[in-house]
Amino acid sequence: MNLKIRKLVTVVDETLTEMGHAVERPVRRAAAIAVIDNPYAGIYVEDLGALIDFGEELGKLLSERAVAALGVPGEKCESYGKAALVGVDGELEHAAALLHPKMGAPVRKTLGKGAALIPSSKKRGGPGQELDIPLGHKDAAFVRSHFDGMQVSINDAPRANEIMVAVAITTGGRPLPRVGGLKTTEIKGEDGLR
């Protein structure tokens, strides 16, 4: 079975000021999104192996597109996240098959590291629905300054027989963080937590 992509979209945002204060190091966030055909829309299938393999392909494609959009080497990126929005003829397990078994390895390879779990979300909906991509530091889950999210939508996706899959990557955490927690300068990056 071949991966069928109808549309690719890349969104970049850059925060320069927050609450009237200049952001010392502007934070850039990029989400690369693929709208794919769901081969299992409208039917129950026990073996979701094709979607699992598609997840690996999409992990590479989308992470490379997001990093390219940020204009920095993958090693300089700090946060990541992934999400999928399944059209109404699909099921949440289709999103899980794409996001979990194989997607993470190629994303981490693009970034040169990634000891922490990649935050993820999945939901079902129709065209234009918003998809929230959770974000967390790639090497240390306890870095509170990087607990964040990016919201994306595509006006004509997903159709009932499609899945919208997104990978988001950032150059930093929230602008002006001040709720404590592990600082990026304190990361050991050994266990994915600290």
N, C-alpha and C positions, 0 to 999 in steps of 0.2 A: 504494500500500500504506500502511495506517495503522499507527502505533505503538500496540500494545496493551499497556497496563500493568495487571498483576494486583494489584500491591501496591507501596506506597511506605513506606519505613521511614527514620526519622532517629534517629541515635544521637549523643549528646553526652557527652563525659567532660571532667572538670575536675580537674587535679592541684593539690592544695593543699600537700601535703608530700611529700618524697622522702627516704628513709633517715633519718627523724626530723628533717629540716631543713625549715623553712617555705620555700615557694617565693615569692620576693619578688613576682613577678607571676604569679598562677595561670595555667597554660596550659590553654586550652580547645580541644578538637578535636571537630569534627562531621563525621559521614559521612551523606550522603543516598544512599539506595539505592533503585533501581527494579528490580522483577522484571517482565521483559517477555517476551512471546511471541517465540520465535525462528521467523521465517517460513521459515527454511531448515533446520530440524531434520530430520534423517534423509535429506536429499537434498544432492547436490552441485550448486551453482550457481556459474557463472563470475562473474557480475555481482553484486556485493554492495552495489550502490548504495543500496538501501533501508536497509540497516543503517548505512551511512555517513551518510545523512540523519537517521536516528534518533539517531545519536551527537550531531549538532548540537542536536537538540531536547532530548536528555537533558542535554547540557552546560549548557544554560541552566536547565532545570528543577532539576537536582540542585545546581548551584552556588548558585542562589538560595535553595533550601531549607536548605542547609548554613549559608550566611551568616545567614539569618534565625534559625536555631537558635542561632547563636553570640551573637546580639543586638548585633552591632557592624556598622558600615558595612563594605562590601567592601574599601575602601581600607585599613582597619586590619588586615585579615587578612595573615598572613605566609607560610604554607606551603600547598601543595596537593598532591594526588595523585589518581589514578584507577585503577580496576581493574574487571575483569569475570570472572565465574565462569559458564562455559557449561555447560548441562546436557549429559548424556552423549550425547544424539542430535545435538549440535552439534559444531562444530570450533573450534579456537583462532582461526582466521582470522575467524570471526564476531565474536569479542571484539576483534580488531585493527581490524575495519571500524568498530565502534562507537567505539573509543577514540582512533584516530589521525587520520584525515583531517580531520574537522570538529569534534570535541568541544572542542578547546582554545580556539578563538576565543571562544565564548560564556562559558566559564569565566573567561578573562582579562577579558572585558568586565564581568562581575559584580564582579570584584576591582579594576577600574580600572587594572590593569596586570598584568604577568606576563611578564617578559623571559626567564625560564628555562624549559627544557623541563619539562613536567608529568610527574613520574615515574609509571610505570604498571606493572601486572602483569596477567597473564591466566592462567587455568587452567580445567581441566574437572573437573566433579565433580557431586555430588548434593546433595539437601536437607540442610541443616544444616552443610555443609562450611564451614570458615573461609576467608575471603578476606582476604589481607594487602594493604593499600593503602599503597604506599610514599609517603613525604612528603619534600619538599624545599622550600627557600625559593623563593618565587614570582619573585624578581627576580635572584637570584645563586646559582648552583648550588654555589659553593665555600663557602657558609656551613655549616660542619660542625655547628653547634649545632642545625640544622634537619633533619639526616639522621635520619629517624624513620619510623614506620609506625603504622598503626591497623588493628586486626583486627576484622572484623565477621562475623556469620553470621545467617542467618534459618532457623528450624527447618524450614520447609516449602519452601525454595527453594535452588537452582533445581530445578524438575522437569525431566525429560528433554528437554522441548521448550521450555525457557525459558533466559533469560540474566539473571543478577543483575549489575547495573551500579552502581558506586559512585563518588562523588566525595567526597573528604575535604578539609576546609579547617581551618586552625588559626589561633589568635591568637598563637602563638609556637613556639619550638623545644622541645627536650627540657628537662625541669626540671634545674636545676643543671648546665649543660654546662661541661666543662672539658677538652676535648681539642684546644683551639686552633682554628686556621683563621680565615677572614675573619669579622669581627664585623659585626653588622647595622649598626652606626654607620659602617662603612667601605664599605658597598655603593655602587657607582656606578650599577648597574642599566642599563647600556648594551648589554652583549653577552650577558646571561643567565648569565654566568660569575662576574663580580666585581661 
